[in-house]
């Protein structure tokens, strides 16, 4: 088949950089442009130094619609604005948005969407965005015109809970998760400086994190009602990765619970259930999510780990692209972690 012609909007940030890294080595993709207002005309490696010697591509001052798929690697609120301003320019082009702009149910910020679909506002008129979590919406993704890529914390928490939601076992869930500094984006902030992050940790957005609404919406899709997820996120002293622990009451035996997880994720190439302790180094640099279960009495703890920039962002976007175009789901994503 002919290569998939891809365009990237917002190529200078962390997720844009990861998108370029993946697509330049994807066996079925031809990058037609990488757009960046602030870096127009400069070589891509001027913003992403690790790509020096890997590609001669440069940031384009303009973009066009002579492509098959458009990746929107823009800040929250900017993707919707971009599509509204583009009007009908990208009709017929498949859109994969990495922001939170189209993840929630049409016309509402509340949880409750059925079928994993979010509204499209004024852009891509007449179509809706499918929530791009392949482990939940794989078949809907294959037929979609637009994909709303899930959030990084949302992906880690949802993958840890989907089998329990399918079994109707979720009610009150208490979740703690820690993320690296890249989760805050490339912009400068007081809590992003090395001198603040080094040897430090901090809770933030306690019980109010923006991903809670999409988590509730996603779990409701399987269970029929949204469980109460009480989430405390933490800023960690490292650059990449997310480690989440979700605690809930569960009266099933450990073998029964492991059976639920192993059955649910059978056939999903990037989500793996481990019976031994898991760690960040097993997933950083890959599109994998690892899940481990621990149980004491009627208390179950589900640990899940992933790379926030890959399975939590650009890697999952490429996985969704593969599904959209009928490619091998793992194409361009056969990545190895570095354990030491």
N, C-alpha and C positions, 0 to 999 in steps of 0.2 A: 504494500500500500504506500501511497505518497506520504511523506512526513507531515505531521501535524504542524501547521504554521501558527506560531505563538507570539503574542505581544505581552509586554510587561509594563504596567503603569506604576510608577513609584519604585524604581529599581535601586535606589541608593541606600535604603534602610536595611535593617537586619533581615526581614523576611524577603525583601527584594534580592538581597545578596544570596540568600539560601536558594531562592528560586533560580537564579542564574547558575549557581553551582550545579544544581540538579539537571537543569535543562540542557546545558552545554554538553553533557555526557549522556543524555537520554538518547537511546537508539532510534526513536521514532519522532523526534522533534526538530524543527528548524526555527530558531528564534529570529523573527523578522524585525523587531525593534525592542529596545529597553528605554523607556521614557523617564526622564528626570528633569524637572524644571531647573533645579539648582546646579546640575552637573552637565547640562547639555553640551555636547561636543567633546567632553573629556572621555578618556578611556575608562572602561568599567573598572580596571584595576586601580584607578586613582581613588575610588571609594572603597573598594574591596581588595585590599593589598594581597590577600592570599590568592587572588586570581591572576597576579602578574605571571606571565609565561603560560597561562592556561587558556587565555582567549584574547583576541585582538578586537573584540567588540567595543563599541563606544556608546555612550548615552546619546539617545536621539532627541533633538529639539522638538520633533513633531511625532505624531502617531497617525495611524491609518487603520482602515477596516478590512484590508486585504489579508485577513488572518482567519484562522479557524477557532482559536480560543484566546481570550484576553484574561490575564491575571491582574487583579487589582490589589496591589500591595500598598495601600494607602491607609492613612490614619482613620480612626473612627469618625464617621460623619462625612469624610471626604469621598468615599466610594459612591454613596448615594448622590452627592452633589455632582460628581464627575459624570455619572450616567444621565442625570437630569439635564446637564448642559450639553451632553453629546446627542440627546434626543434619539432619533432613529438611526444614527450613524452606525451603530453596531447591531442592527437587526440582522439576524442570521448568524451572528457570532456567539459562541458559547462563552458565558461569563463565569469566572471563578473569583469570588470576592473573599479576601482574607480578613476584612474588618468585621465588626459586629452589626453592620448596618441592615442586613437582611436575614438575620438569624431568627427573629421572633415572629410570632403569629401576626398576620395582616391586621392592621388597624389597631394594634394594641401592644403595649409593653408587657402584658401579662403572659404567664405561661398558659398553655392550653391548645397549642396547634396540633392538629391531627395530620399524620402523613409527613411530618417533618418539613412543612413548607412555610416560608416566610414571605412577606409582601415585597413588592418591587417598587412601590411609589410611582414616580413619574418616569423612571427609566425602564427600558425593556417592556414597554406597555403590552399588556395582555398575557404576560408570563409571570410565573412565580419562581422563587428560588427554593430549591430543595436543600434541606439541612444536610451538609456533606459529611456525615459520619458513616463510613462504609459498613461498619459492623452493625449498624441499625438500618440504614436506608440504601443498601447496595443496589437493589433493583430500581428504586425510584431515581437514584443518581444516574443510572445508565440512560434513562429517558429524559433527563432534565435539560432545560435550556439555560438555567443559571444555578450555580452552586453557592450556598452560603457556608464557607469553611468554618468549622467550629472553633471556639476559643481554646486556648492551651490548657488552662485549668479545667475548663468544662470537659474537654476530651479525656483528661486523666481521671476525673471524678466519674464521668458517665461510663467509661469503659470498665471501671471498677464496680459499677452497680448494675449494669444492664441485665446480667443473668438473674439477679435477685428481683429486679423490676418485672421481668418476664414471668417469674414465678409468683408475683404478687406479694413479695415478702418485705417490701419497704414501707416503713411508717415514719419513724424518727431516725435521722442519720446525722451523726456528729463527725465532721470532717475537718482535718487539719492538713494543710499542704504548704510546702516550701518551694520557692522558685528562684532561679538565678537572675542576675542583673539584666540579662538580655530580654527578660519578660517585660521590662519597663520601656523598651524601645531605645532608639539611638539618641533621642534628645537629652540634653543635659538637665540634671536635676540634683538637688542636694543629696538625695539618698542613692544617687548613682555613682558618685565619686568613689574612687578606690579607697581614699582615706576614711570614708564613712563605711563602706561595705566590708573592708578587711577586718576580720576578727569580730564581726558584728552580726546581729540578727534582730529582726523587728516584726511584730505583727502589724498588719495594715488592713484597712477596709473590713474590719471584723464584723461578720454577719451581714455585710452589705455589698459584697463583691458583685460586680456587674454580670458575672457569668452565672449567678444563681438563677436568673430567670430562664436562660436557655437550658440549664440543667433540669429545672422543674418541668419545662415544656417537653424535653426529651424523655425523661422518665415517665411522664404521664402518657406519652404515646404508647408505651409498652404496658403500663400497669393500669391505665384507665383513670388514675388520679395521681396528682403530684404529691410525693412524700415531702415531709419537712426536712430540708437539708440545712443544717446549721454549720456554716463554713467559716473557719478562721485561717486566712492565708498569711504566709510569712515571707519576708525578704531574706534571702540566704547569702552567705559569703562564698559564692561561686558564680560562674557566668551562665552556664547552660544547664537545663534540666528541671524537672518537676518531680517531687516525691509527695504522694498523697496517702493519707491513712484515714479510712472511713470506718467508724464504729457504729454498730447497731445491734439490736437484740435479734437473735435467730435461734430457734429451738431445733433445727435440723442438725444432724451429726456432721462432723467435718467431712466424712466421705460423701455424704449426700450433697453438701455444698460444693465440694470440688467437682462432683459429677455434673452439677448444674453449669459450672463455669467451663469445664472441658467440653461439654456438649455444645454450649452456646458458641464458643469460639472455634470449634472445629471447622476448618475450611476458610478461616480468616487468617491470611498469611502474616500479618504484622502484630497480632495480639496473642500473647503466649501466657499460659498459666503455669507458674512454678510452684513446686512443693518445697523449695528451699528459699532461704532469705535472698531478697533482691536488692540491687543497689543502682545508683545513678550511672555508674561507669558501664553498666551493661547495655545502656540504651543511648547515651549521649553520642551524637554523630550518626544516628540511625533513625529509621521510621518505625521502630518497634515500640510497643507498650508491653511491659511485663506486669503480671498480677500475681500476688501471693496472698494466701489466706492464713489467719491465725485465729484460734478459737479457745476460749476459756469459759466453761459452763455455757450459759445462753448468750454470751457476748462474742460477737464476730467482728474481727478487724480485717478490712480489705486494704492491702497496700497496692498502689499502682505507680509505675514510674515511666516517664517518657522524656524525650527531648522537646522542649517547648517550641523550638524553631523548626522542627521537622515534623514528627507526628502531631505536634501541637500547632503547626502552621504550614510551611512550604511543602514538607514531605506529604502531608495529608492532601494538600491541594493537587500535587502531582498524582497521587493515588486516585483522586477523584477524576482528574483528566484521563487517566488510563481507562477508567470505567466508562467515561463518557464516549470515548472513541473506540471502544471494543478492543483495547490493547491488553496485554498481560498486566494484571493488577500490580505486579511487582516491578515492571519495567522502569529502569532508571533509579530504582530504590533499593538495590541490593548492596546495602552499605554495612560496613563493619565497625563496631565500636572499638575504642582503644582502652584496654583494661589497665595499662600502666604507662 
